[in-house]
Amino acid sequence: MVTAETAVLLPVLLVVLAAAVGVLACVAAQLSCVDAARAAARVAARGDGAAEVRRAGERLAPAHAAVSVRRDDGTVEVVVSARVRPFGRGLRLPAVAVRGRAVAAVEPGSP
């Protein structure tokens, strides 16, 4: 009887474990996007050019992430977005969109 219960329960436990690993991978990618946006916003607030801002964001972002920069009156907003596949393309599961956003005040005297 124990063998039959284990045979039924084991696949359920594997699915739950895989779901937990997938969620953790997505959370880690989202935190990387937030960190990348924060770093890029600091670079933009200093007055550095768009290429340096994008480079700072892409350095910390997940692979193939998009970095967008928008400047307003006295502030700069950086959004880093990416599509994450926790288990790669092999399982054909849908990608999860993650993004991070940061706003910083432009430092006085910067261009």
C-alpha positions as CSV (number, residue, x, y, z in Angstrom):
1,M,0.0,0.0,0.0
2,V,2.8,2.4,0.8
3,T,4.4,1.7,-2.6
4,A,1.2,2.6,-4.4
5,E,0.8,5.8,-2.4
6,T,4.5,6.8,-3.1
7,A,4.0,6.0,-6.8
8,V,1.0,8.5,-6.9
9,L,2.6,11.1,-4.7
10,L,6.1,11.3,-6.3
11,P,5.0,12.9,-9.6
12,V,3.0,15.5,-7.7
13,L,6.0,16.3,-5.5
14,L,8.2,16.7,-8.6
15,V,5.7,19.1,-10.3
16,V,5.5,21.2,-7.1
17,L,9.3,21.3,-6.9
18,A,9.6,22.3,-10.5
19,A,7.0,25.1,-10.0
20,A,8.9,26.4,-7.0
21,V,12.2,26.4,-8.9
22,G,10.5,28.2,-11.8
23,V,9.0,30.9,-9.4
24,L,12.4,31.4,-7.8
25,A,14.1,31.8,-11.1
26,C,11.5,34.5,-12.1
27,V,11.9,36.3,-8.8
28,A,15.7,36.3,-9.2
29,A,15.4,37.7,-12.8
30,Q,13.0,40.4,-11.6
31,L,15.4,41.4,-8.8
32,S,18.2,41.6,-11.4
33,C,16.0,44.0,-13.4
34,V,15.4,46.2,-10.4
35,D,19.2,46.3,-9.6
36,A,20.0,47.0,-13.2
37,A,17.5,49.9,-13.4
38,R,18.8,51.3,-10.1
39,A,22.4,51.3,-11.3
40,A,21.5,52.8,-14.7
41,A,19.4,55.5,-13.1
42,R,22.4,56.5,-10.9
43,V,24.6,56.7,-14.0
44,A,21.9,58.8,-15.8
45,A,21.5,61.1,-12.8
46,R,25.2,62.0,-12.9
47,G,24.6,63.2,-16.5
48,D,26.4,60.4,-18.4
49,G,25.3,59.7,-22.0
50,A,22.7,57.2,-23.2
51,A,25.3,54.6,-24.2
52,E,26.8,54.6,-20.7
53,V,23.4,54.3,-19.1
54,R,22.4,51.4,-21.3
55,R,25.7,49.7,-20.7
56,A,25.3,50.0,-16.9
57,G,21.8,48.6,-17.1
58,E,22.7,45.7,-19.4
59,R,25.7,44.7,-17.3
60,L,23.4,43.7,-14.3
61,A,20.3,42.8,-16.3
62,P,19.3,39.2,-17.4
63,A,20.3,38.2,-20.9
64,H,18.6,39.9,-23.7
65,A,17.0,42.6,-21.5
66,A,15.8,45.9,-22.9
67,V,16.9,49.1,-21.2
68,S,14.8,52.3,-21.8
69,V,15.7,55.8,-20.5
70,R,13.3,58.7,-20.2
71,R,14.3,62.1,-19.0
72,D,11.9,64.7,-17.5
73,D,12.2,68.0,-15.7
74,G,14.8,67.2,-13.1
75,T,14.3,63.4,-13.1
76,V,15.4,60.4,-15.1
77,E,13.4,57.1,-15.3
78,V,15.0,53.8,-16.3
79,V,13.0,50.7,-17.1
80,V,14.7,47.3,-17.6
81,S,12.5,44.6,-19.0
82,A,13.2,41.0,-19.9
83,R,11.4,37.8,-20.8
84,V,12.5,34.8,-18.7
85,R,12.2,31.1,-19.5
86,P,13.1,29.4,-16.2
87,F,13.5,25.9,-17.8
88,G,14.8,27.1,-21.2
89,R,13.2,26.4,-24.5
90,G,13.2,22.7,-24.1
91,L,9.9,22.4,-22.2
92,R,8.1,24.9,-24.4
93,L,6.6,26.7,-21.5
94,P,5.6,30.4,-22.0
95,A,8.1,33.1,-21.1
96,V,7.5,35.3,-18.1
97,A,7.9,39.0,-18.5
98,V,9.8,40.7,-15.7
99,R,10.7,44.4,-15.3
100,G,12.4,46.8,-12.9
101,R,11.9,50.6,-12.8
102,A,13.9,53.3,-11.0
103,V,13.6,57.0,-10.9
104,A,16.4,59.3,-9.8
105,A,16.7,63.1,-9.5
106,V,19.2,64.6,-11.8
107,E,22.2,66.0,-9.9
108,P,22.7,69.7,-10.0
109,G,25.3,70.8,-12.6
110,S,25.0,67.7,-14.8
111,P,24.2,68.2,-18.5
